[in-house]
């Protein structure tokens, strides 16, 4: 039951990000890819529920930062660079947690 609830939450959050990806171009598409990696890790058992929860919260913080950056109607080079740094760290975290040897099983 918990697995279904967590997967539903992750998929719902992924849908929200997908809907707003068109506004951020490369930044939004990269976030979609990261969300897919998280869902794949949950489904395969590479990520525990706690790890998944941590990664989803991290993606939520990136999404919030993206909305703040777009609040004035444009994304400056500095804002884009900051978002890409957040995404670089998130990507490294996803890789590290998927390959840490802990399994959900």
Backbone torsions as a table, in degrees:
resi	resn	phi	psi	omega
1	UNK	NA	-43.5	179.4
2	UNK	-64.3	-37.7	-179.9
3	UNK	-62.4	-44.4	-180.0
4	UNK	-64.0	-42.3	-179.5
5	UNK	-64.5	-44.0	-179.9
6	UNK	-65.8	-43.6	179.3
7	UNK	-63.0	-40.2	177.7
8	UNK	-63.1	-42.9	179.2
9	UNK	-63.3	-45.0	179.9
10	UNK	-62.2	-44.8	-179.1
11	UNK	-66.3	-37.4	177.6
12	UNK	-65.5	-42.7	178.0
13	UNK	-63.8	-40.3	178.5
14	UNK	-62.2	-36.5	177.9
15	UNK	-64.5	-38.3	177.5
16	UNK	-64.4	-40.8	-179.9
17	UNK	-68.2	-41.2	179.3
18	UNK	-60.4	-39.9	-178.6
19	UNK	-64.6	-32.0	-178.1
20	UNK	-99.4	3.1	-176.7
21	UNK	-65.5	-30.2	-177.9
22	UNK	-61.4	-26.6	-178.5
23	UNK	-76.4	-22.2	-173.2
24	UNK	-111.3	-0.6	177.6
25	UNK	58.5	-121.0	-175.1
26	UNK	-60.5	-39.6	-179.5
27	UNK	-62.3	-44.8	-179.4
28	UNK	-67.5	-39.7	-179.8
29	UNK	-67.4	-35.5	178.3
30	UNK	-66.4	-38.0	179.0
31	UNK	-65.7	-36.3	176.4
32	UNK	-62.1	-44.5	179.0
33	UNK	-61.0	-40.9	179.6
34	UNK	-65.9	-39.3	176.9
35	UNK	-61.6	-40.9	178.4
36	UNK	-64.0	-38.1	177.6
37	UNK	-63.8	-38.4	179.1
38	UNK	-66.1	-46.4	179.3
39	UNK	-61.9	-42.9	178.9
40	UNK	-61.5	-41.6	179.0
41	UNK	-64.8	-36.6	177.0
42	UNK	-67.6	-45.9	-179.2
43	UNK	-63.8	-39.2	-176.5
44	UNK	-79.6	-14.6	-179.0
45	UNK	92.3	1.8	179.7
46	UNK	-70.7	-26.3	179.6
47	UNK	-111.2	136.1	173.3
48	UNK	-80.1	170.9	178.9
49	UNK	-63.2	-39.9	179.4
50	UNK	-64.9	-42.5	177.9
51	UNK	-63.5	-41.5	179.3
52	UNK	-63.6	-43.7	179.3
53	UNK	-59.9	-43.1	178.1
54	UNK	-60.8	-45.9	-177.9
55	UNK	-68.0	-36.9	178.5
56	UNK	-66.2	-41.2	177.2
57	UNK	-62.7	-39.3	178.2
58	UNK	-62.9	-42.4	177.7
59	UNK	-65.1	-35.5	178.0
60	UNK	-64.6	-41.1	178.4
61	UNK	-64.3	-38.5	177.1
62	UNK	-63.9	-43.9	179.1
63	UNK	-60.4	-41.9	179.3
64	UNK	-64.7	-42.5	178.0
65	UNK	-63.0	-37.2	178.4
66	UNK	-65.0	-41.9	178.4
67	UNK	-64.1	-40.3	177.3
68	UNK	-63.6	-41.0	-179.8
69	UNK	-64.5	-34.9	-178.6
70	UNK	-86.6	-2.9	-173.5
71	UNK	-60.5	-27.1	179.0
72	UNK	-92.8	4.0	175.4
73	UNK	96.6	-6.1	177.2
74	UNK	-144.9	157.8	179.7
75	UNK	-112.5	109.7	-178.7
76	UNK	-76.6	166.6	178.2
77	UNK	-61.8	-38.3	178.8
78	UNK	-65.2	-43.3	178.5
79	UNK	-64.9	-41.9	178.9
80	UNK	-62.8	-42.5	179.0
81	UNK	-62.2	-40.8	177.8
82	UNK	-63.2	-43.4	178.2
83	UNK	-63.7	-39.7	179.5
84	UNK	-66.5	-34.2	175.0
85	UNK	-64.8	-43.0	175.7
86	UNK	-58.7	-43.0	-178.5
87	UNK	-69.8	-33.9	175.8
88	UNK	-60.8	-45.2	179.4
89	UNK	-65.4	-41.6	179.1
90	UNK	-62.4	-42.1	179.2
91	UNK	-62.1	-43.4	178.2
92	UNK	-63.6	-39.3	178.6
93	UNK	-65.0	-41.4	178.0
94	UNK	-60.1	-47.7	-179.9
95	UNK	-61.0	-47.8	-176.9
96	UNK	-60.6	-44.4	-177.6
97	UNK	-73.2	-31.9	178.5
98	UNK	-72.4	-22.6	-175.1
99	UNK	-114.1	20.6	-176.9
100	UNK	-87.3	1.1	177.0
101	UNK	86.2	-5.9	176.3
102	UNK	-85.3	136.7	177.6
103	UNK	-120.1	152.1	177.1
104	UNK	-67.1	-29.6	-173.2
105	UNK	-71.3	NA	NA
